[in-house]
Amino acid sequence: MASSSEKQIKYPIESPDVVKTDILVPMEYQYHGQRDIDIVIRQPEYTSVCPMTGLPDMGCITIAYRPHQKIIELKSLKYYLLQYRNVGIFYEHAVNRILEDLVSVLAPKYMEVAGDFTARGGMTTKVSAVFEG
């Protein structure tokens, strides 16, 4: 008879290298130079996987930014975030990676990416990273 550890289901964990930024579509912010705006985008269904266990990690990613010349096209952002679905990445790394990718595409005046992750083992985690251009 197989032991319980031999019965564990193994899920493939993808590397963060599979997440590509060329899917992100920047659009011209036609009011740059006239007024600043603040944009807040929430993705309440973000998922990735724990790189140690392969178990799903779920949470809400909030992106708050002040654009300079470019804003993000939302459908492209949705598909960008969906790439994380099977990626093994820690919360802290995911938030920083999303921030770095969006800053490289948009060159905003300011951006904050925050992750509010659901409870695992009775603990919740909130992580945020900030860019000030």
Secondary structure by P-SEA (a helix, b strand, c coil): cccccccbbbbbbbcccccccccbbbbbccccccbbbbbbbbccbbbbbccccccbbbbbbbbbbbbccccccaaaaaaaaaccccccccaaaaaaaaaaaaaaaccccbbbbbbbccccccbbbbbbbbbcc
